[in-house]
């Protein structure tokens, strides 16, 4: 007898968290484009590597969000790590730019809350296909 995997809809907290991750990725993409257009000869290597970092980070966030949406287990951990790093960045910038720091911290905390909400954890549990 063949088992059929039933796919339940993505819980609202997880969907909202992943939407915020897509927004984070879009911001990284915009930063990559802005950095690319601000290149000059004096800092060409730094500008190119910064552009590649922002673009790569955007692609990685999108890939992890997509995987988590599809309930692939590998996508969640990098998203959690990215949000923890973002909380650290927010903390370090608080003295110089409290508004930006607050936005970064609130978004990271909201993503973490959405990923770790009980409904999200149930949805992300690996299915027991061998039972």
Residue frames as a rotation matrix with the C-alpha (Angstrom) as fourth column:
UNK 1
0.582 0.813 0.000 0.00
0.813 -0.582 0.000 0.00
0.000 0.000 -1.000 0.00
UNK 2
-0.373 -0.705 0.603 1.43
0.696 -0.642 -0.321 3.35
0.613 0.300 0.731 -1.03
UNK 3
-0.009 0.301 -0.954 1.35
0.873 -0.463 -0.154 6.11
-0.488 -0.834 -0.259 1.57
UNK 4
0.218 0.166 0.962 0.19
0.683 -0.730 -0.029 9.53
0.697 0.663 -0.273 0.50
UNK 5
-0.670 -0.488 -0.559 1.78
0.737 -0.524 -0.426 12.53
-0.085 -0.698 0.711 2.15
UNK 6
0.474 0.864 0.167 -0.87
0.850 -0.499 0.168 15.05
0.228 0.062 -0.972 3.14
UNK 7
-0.667 -0.711 0.222 0.36
0.656 -0.703 -0.276 18.61
0.352 -0.038 0.935 2.87
UNK 8
0.326 0.744 -0.584 -1.33
0.912 -0.410 -0.013 21.00
-0.250 -0.528 -0.812 5.26
UNK 9
0.690 -0.067 0.721 -1.26
0.310 -0.872 -0.378 24.73
0.654 0.484 -0.581 4.58
UNK 10
-0.451 -0.890 -0.060 1.65
0.553 -0.226 -0.802 26.68
0.701 -0.395 0.594 6.00
UNK 11
0.183 0.532 -0.827 0.68
0.977 -0.193 0.093 28.11
-0.110 -0.825 -0.555 9.41
UNK 12
0.844 0.264 0.468 0.14
0.358 -0.926 -0.123 31.87
0.400 0.271 -0.875 9.56
UNK 13
0.791 -0.591 -0.161 3.08
-0.202 -0.499 0.843 32.58
-0.578 -0.634 -0.514 11.93
UNK 14
-0.047 -0.835 0.548 5.46
0.502 0.455 0.736 30.70
-0.863 0.310 0.398 9.64
UNK 15
0.283 0.218 0.934 4.05
0.951 -0.186 -0.245 32.35
0.120 0.958 -0.261 6.52
UNK 16
0.989 0.090 0.119 4.51
0.072 -0.986 0.150 35.81
0.131 -0.140 -0.982 8.07
UNK 17
0.476 -0.879 0.012 8.06
-0.069 -0.024 0.997 34.95
-0.877 -0.475 -0.072 9.17
UNK 18
-0.138 -0.527 0.839 8.94
0.799 0.441 0.409 33.78
-0.585 0.727 0.360 5.68
UNK 19
0.671 0.405 0.621 7.39
0.687 -0.656 -0.313 36.92
0.281 0.637 -0.718 4.19
UNK 20
0.908 -0.389 -0.155 9.70
-0.235 -0.780 0.580 39.00
-0.346 -0.491 -0.800 6.39
UNK 21
0.068 -0.910 0.409 12.65
0.278 0.411 0.868 36.92
-0.958 0.055 0.281 5.19
UNK 22
0.166 0.058 0.984 11.66
0.985 0.029 -0.168 37.69
-0.038 0.998 -0.052 1.59
UNK 23
0.966 0.162 0.201 11.61
0.166 -0.986 0.001 41.39
0.199 0.032 -0.980 2.53
UNK 24
0.548 -0.836 -0.035 15.08
-0.181 -0.160 0.970 41.01
-0.817 -0.525 -0.239 4.07
UNK 25
-0.081 -0.561 0.824 16.28
0.736 0.524 0.429 39.37
-0.672 0.641 0.370 0.85
UNK 26
0.574 0.355 0.738 14.79
0.780 -0.512 -0.360 42.19
0.250 0.782 -0.571 -1.22
UNK 27
0.951 -0.283 -0.123 16.62
-0.196 -0.862 0.467 44.75
-0.238 -0.420 -0.876 0.91
UNK 28
0.140 -0.944 0.299 19.87
0.100 0.314 0.944 42.84
-0.985 -0.103 0.139 0.38
UNK 29
0.081 -0.040 0.996 19.19
0.961 0.268 -0.068 42.79
-0.264 0.963 0.060 -3.36
UNK 30
0.900 0.270 0.341 18.61
0.349 -0.917 -0.195 46.54
0.260 0.295 -0.919 -3.40
UNK 31
0.704 -0.701 -0.118 21.81
-0.296 -0.440 0.848 47.08
-0.646 -0.562 -0.517 -1.41
UNK 32
-0.009 -0.705 0.709 23.70
0.585 0.572 0.575 44.94
-0.811 0.420 0.407 -3.95
UNK 33
0.366 0.216 0.905 22.40
0.911 -0.283 -0.301 47.04
0.191 0.935 -0.300 -6.84
UNK 34
0.998 0.006 0.061 23.14
-0.008 -0.971 0.239 50.31
0.060 -0.239 -0.969 -5.04
UNK 35
0.421 -0.903 0.081 26.65
-0.085 0.050 0.995 49.13
-0.903 -0.426 -0.056 -4.26
UNK 36
0.038 -0.365 0.930 27.18
0.872 0.466 0.147 48.08
-0.487 0.806 0.336 -7.86
UNK 37
0.570 0.276 0.774 26.17
0.700 -0.656 -0.281 51.52
0.430 0.702 -0.567 -9.14
UNK 38
0.967 -0.247 0.070 28.43
-0.247 -0.823 0.512 53.27
-0.069 -0.512 -0.856 -6.63
UNK 39
0.553 -0.809 0.199 31.61
0.753 0.588 0.297 51.51
-0.357 -0.014 0.934 -7.77
UNK 40
0.896 -0.407 -0.177 34.65
-0.443 -0.801 -0.402 53.65
0.022 0.439 -0.898 -8.40
UNK 41
0.539 -0.740 -0.403 38.24
-0.074 0.435 -0.898 52.91
0.839 0.514 0.179 -9.28
UNK 42
-0.225 -0.680 0.698 39.63
-0.769 -0.316 -0.555 53.68
0.598 -0.662 -0.452 -5.82
UNK 43
-0.483 0.120 0.867 37.68
-0.705 0.534 -0.467 50.91
-0.519 -0.837 -0.173 -4.14
UNK 44
-0.087 0.451 -0.888 36.81
-0.910 0.327 0.255 48.57
0.406 0.830 0.382 -6.98
UNK 45
-0.641 -0.218 -0.736 37.72
-0.044 0.968 -0.248 45.30
0.766 -0.127 -0.630 -5.24
UNK 46
-0.950 0.306 -0.067 35.86
0.075 0.016 -0.997 46.25
-0.304 -0.952 -0.038 -2.04
UNK 47
-0.357 0.856 -0.373 32.81
-0.832 -0.473 -0.289 47.39
-0.424 0.207 0.881 -4.01
UNK 48
-0.177 0.256 -0.950 32.66
-0.728 0.616 0.302 44.21
0.662 0.745 0.077 -6.07
UNK 49
-0.798 -0.146 -0.585 33.05
0.203 0.848 -0.489 41.89
0.568 -0.509 -0.647 -3.09
UNK 50
-0.829 0.558 -0.043 30.42
-0.181 -0.339 -0.923 43.85
-0.530 -0.757 0.382 -1.16
UNK 51
-0.188 0.759 -0.623 28.05
-0.982 -0.164 0.097 43.62
-0.028 0.630 0.776 -4.13
UNK 52
-0.333 -0.003 -0.943 28.63
-0.362 0.924 0.125 39.87
0.871 0.383 -0.308 -4.39
UNK 53
-0.980 -0.025 -0.199 28.12
0.173 0.393 -0.903 39.44
0.101 -0.919 -0.381 -0.64
UNK 54
-0.568 0.818 -0.095 24.79
-0.559 -0.468 -0.684 41.28
-0.604 -0.336 0.723 -0.63
UNK 55
-0.033 0.551 -0.834 23.59
-0.958 0.221 0.184 39.44
0.286 0.805 0.520 -3.74
UNK 56
-0.561 -0.254 -0.788 24.69
-0.143 0.967 -0.209 36.05
0.815 -0.005 -0.579 -2.41
UNK 57
-0.974 0.229 -0.002 23.07
0.017 0.066 -0.998 36.72
-0.228 -0.971 -0.068 0.94
UNK 58
-0.294 0.907 -0.301 19.81
-0.874 -0.382 -0.299 37.66
-0.386 0.176 0.906 -0.80
UNK 59
-0.060 0.224 -0.973 19.85
-0.718 0.668 0.198 34.47
0.694 0.710 0.121 -2.87
UNK 60
-0.822 -0.300 -0.483 20.66
0.085 0.775 -0.627 32.35
0.562 -0.556 -0.612 0.20
UNK 61
-0.803 0.585 0.117 17.81
-0.330 -0.272 -0.904 33.90
-0.497 -0.764 0.411 2.21
UNK 62
-0.021 0.825 -0.565 15.37
-0.997 -0.059 -0.049 33.26
-0.074 0.563 0.823 -0.64
UNK 63
-0.292 -0.155 -0.944 16.55
-0.430 0.902 -0.015 29.66
0.854 0.402 -0.330 -1.05
UNK 64
-0.972 -0.096 -0.217 16.16
0.148 0.470 -0.870 28.98
0.185 -0.878 -0.442 2.67
UNK 65
-0.550 0.835 -0.023 12.73
-0.624 -0.429 -0.653 30.65
-0.555 -0.345 0.757 2.78
UNK 66
0.020 0.536 -0.844 11.58
-0.931 0.317 0.179 28.56
0.363 0.783 0.505 -0.19
UNK 67
-0.573 -0.305 -0.760 12.89
-0.099 0.947 -0.306 25.38
0.813 -0.100 -0.573 1.39
UNK 68
-0.972 0.233 0.006 11.20
0.007 0.055 -0.998 26.16
-0.233 -0.971 -0.055 4.68
UNK 69
-0.266 0.912 -0.311 7.94
-0.914 -0.342 -0.221 26.97
-0.307 0.225 0.925 2.88
UNK 70
0.146 0.257 -0.955 8.18
-0.706 0.703 0.081 23.55
0.692 0.663 0.284 1.23
UNK 71
0.781 0.162 0.602 8.98
-0.612 0.384 0.691 22.05
-0.119 -0.909 0.400 4.65
UNK 72
0.528 -0.748 -0.402 12.43
0.246 0.588 -0.771 20.89
0.813 0.308 0.494 3.68
UNK 73
0.831 -0.045 -0.555 14.30
0.557 0.074 0.827 20.51
0.003 -0.996 0.087 6.95
UNK 74
-0.110 -0.994 -0.005 17.58
0.994 -0.110 -0.003 22.12
0.003 -0.005 1.000 5.87
UNK 75
-0.098 0.078 0.992 16.11
0.517 -0.848 0.118 25.61
0.850 0.525 0.042 5.33
UNK 76
0.815 0.579 -0.010 15.16
0.304 -0.413 0.859 26.49
0.494 -0.703 -0.513 8.89
UNK 77
0.489 -0.665 -0.565 18.58
0.800 0.085 0.594 26.46
-0.347 -0.742 0.573 10.59
UNK 78
-0.541 -0.726 0.424 20.26
0.828 -0.549 0.117 29.00
0.147 0.414 0.898 8.28
UNK 79
0.076 0.646 0.760 17.26
0.284 -0.744 0.605 31.31
0.956 0.170 -0.240 8.70
UNK 80
0.890 0.208 -0.406 17.54
0.429 -0.078 0.900 31.09
0.156 -0.975 -0.158 12.48
UNK 81
0.035 -0.964 -0.264 21.29
0.931 -0.065 0.359 31.75
-0.363 -0.258 0.895 12.30
UNK 82
-0.449 -0.171 0.877 20.75
0.658 -0.727 0.195 34.75
0.604 0.665 0.439 10.00
UNK 83
0.525 0.725 0.446 18.27
0.167 -0.601 0.781 36.25
0.834 -0.336 -0.437 12.47
UNK 84
0.755 -0.325 -0.570 20.60
0.624 0.088 0.776 35.71
-0.202 -0.942 0.269 15.42
UNK 85
-0.381 -0.898 0.220 23.38
0.921 -0.346 0.181 37.45
-0.086 0.271 0.959 13.51
UNK 86
-0.171 0.406 0.898 20.95
0.417 -0.796 0.439 40.26
0.893 0.449 -0.033 12.68
UNK 87
0.863 0.460 -0.210 20.15
0.357 -0.260 0.897 40.65
0.358 -0.849 -0.388 16.38
UNK 88
0.253 -0.867 -0.428 23.89
0.855 -0.007 0.519 40.96
-0.453 -0.498 0.739 17.09
UNK 89
-0.556 -0.397 0.731 24.27
0.745 -0.628 0.225 43.58
0.370 0.669 0.645 14.36
UNK 90
0.355 0.773 0.526 21.27
0.326 -0.629 0.706 45.48
0.876 -0.079 -0.475 15.75
UNK 91
0.808 -0.090 -0.582 22.80
0.579 -0.052 0.813 45.44
-0.104 -0.995 0.010 19.22
UNK 92
-0.158 -0.981 -0.113 26.16
0.907 -0.190 0.376 46.70
-0.390 -0.043 0.920 17.97
UNK 93
-0.584 -0.033 0.811 24.56
0.584 -0.711 0.392 49.57
0.564 0.702 0.435 16.00
UNK 94
0.317 0.870 -0.377 22.22
0.910 -0.167 0.379 50.70
0.266 -0.463 -0.845 18.77
UNK 95
0.056 -0.355 -0.933 24.47
0.666 -0.683 0.300 53.53
-0.744 -0.639 0.198 19.99
UNK 96
-0.829 -0.517 -0.214 25.04
0.180 -0.608 0.773 55.00
-0.530 0.603 0.597 16.52
UNK 97
-0.735 0.630 -0.253 21.69
-0.523 -0.288 0.802 54.45
0.432 0.722 0.541 14.81
UNK 98
-0.820 0.381 0.427 18.97
-0.223 0.474 -0.852 53.43
-0.526 -0.794 -0.303 17.27
UNK 99
0.136 0.928 -0.347 16.15
-0.809 -0.099 -0.580 53.64
-0.572 0.359 0.737 14.71
UNK 100
0.143 -0.171 -0.975 17.77
-0.817 0.535 -0.214 51.24
0.558 0.827 -0.064 12.24
UNK 101
-0.855 -0.518 -0.006 18.92
-0.398 0.666 -0.631 49.05
0.331 -0.537 -0.776 15.10
UNK 102
-0.494 0.757 0.428 15.38
-0.499 0.157 -0.852 48.80
-0.712 -0.634 0.300 16.43
UNK 103
0.412 0.638 -0.651 13.97
-0.899 0.167 -0.405 47.88
-0.149 0.752 0.642 13.01
UNK 104
-0.239 -0.591 -0.771 16.60
-0.653 0.685 -0.323 45.16
0.719 0.426 -0.549 12.55
UNK 105
-0.950 -0.159 0.270 15.94
-0.313 0.526 -0.791 43.74
-0.016 -0.835 -0.550 16.02
UNK 106
-0.176 0.967 0.185 12.15
-0.665 0.022 -0.746 43.79
-0.726 -0.254 0.639 15.67
UNK 107
0.390 0.292 -0.873 12.25
-0.893 0.350 -0.282 42.06
0.223 0.890 0.397 12.27
UNK 108
-0.529 -0.668 -0.523 14.69
-0.481 0.744 -0.464 39.41
0.699 0.006 -0.715 13.50
UNK 109
-0.868 0.247 0.431 12.64
-0.344 0.325 -0.881 38.77
-0.358 -0.913 -0.197 16.63
UNK 110
0.134 0.976 -0.173 9.43
-0.829 0.015 -0.558 38.53
-0.542 0.218 0.811 14.59
UNK 111
0.152 -0.148 -0.977 11.01
-0.777 0.593 -0.211 36.00
0.610 0.792 -0.025 12.20
UNK 112
-0.845 -0.511 -0.158 12.29
-0.289 0.684 -0.669 33.93
0.450 -0.520 -0.726 15.13
UNK 113
-0.574 0.711 0.406 8.89
-0.528 0.058 -0.847 34.09
-0.626 -0.701 0.342 16.85
UNK 114
0.344 0.738 -0.581 7.19
-0.924 0.155 -0.350 32.94
-0.168 0.657 0.735 13.64
UNK 115
-0.133 -0.481 -0.867 9.61
-0.602 0.734 -0.315 30.07
0.787 0.480 -0.387 13.09
UNK 116
-0.917 -0.332 -0.222 9.40
-0.027 0.605 -0.796 28.89
0.398 -0.723 -0.564 16.70
UNK 117
-0.259 0.907 0.332 5.64
-0.966 -0.244 -0.086 29.31
0.003 -0.343 0.939 17.11
UNK 118
-0.382 0.110 0.917 4.07
-0.358 0.898 -0.257 25.98
-0.852 -0.427 -0.304 18.15
UNK 119
0.709 0.693 0.132 2.05
-0.118 0.302 -0.946 25.73
-0.695 0.655 0.296 14.92
UNK 120
0.568 -0.582 -0.582 5.20
-0.800 -0.225 -0.556 26.33
0.192 0.782 -0.593 12.87
UNK 121
-0.461 -0.773 0.436 7.17
-0.852 0.523 0.025 23.73
-0.248 -0.360 -0.900 14.79
UNK 122
0.038 0.556 0.830 4.41
-0.125 0.827 -0.549 21.17
-0.991 -0.082 0.101 14.23
UNK 123
0.899 0.360 -0.251 4.33
-0.255 -0.035 -0.966 21.98
-0.356 0.932 0.061 10.52
UNK 124
0.374 -0.848 -0.376 8.11
-0.863 -0.170 -0.476 21.69
0.340 0.502 -0.795 10.23
UNK 125
0.097 -0.312 0.945 8.39
-0.621 0.723 0.302 18.37
-0.777 -0.617 -0.124 12.04
UNK 126
-0.734 -0.361 -0.575 9.76
-0.677 0.459 0.575 15.69
0.056 0.812 -0.582 9.74
UNK 127
0.387 0.919 -0.075 6.99
-0.915 0.393 0.089 13.34
0.111 0.034 0.993 8.69
UNK 128
-0.370 -0.442 0.817 7.31
-0.575 0.800 0.173 9.73
-0.730 -0.406 -0.550 9.76
UNK 129
0.134 0.416 -0.900 7.02
-0.988 0.127 -0.089 8.05
0.077 0.901 0.428 6.39
UNK 130
-0.585 -0.463 -0.666 8.24
-0.450 0.868 -0.209 4.69
0.675 0.178 -0.716 7.67
UNK 131
-0.748 0.320 0.581 5.55
-0.540 0.214 -0.814 4.14
-0.385 -0.923 0.013 10.31
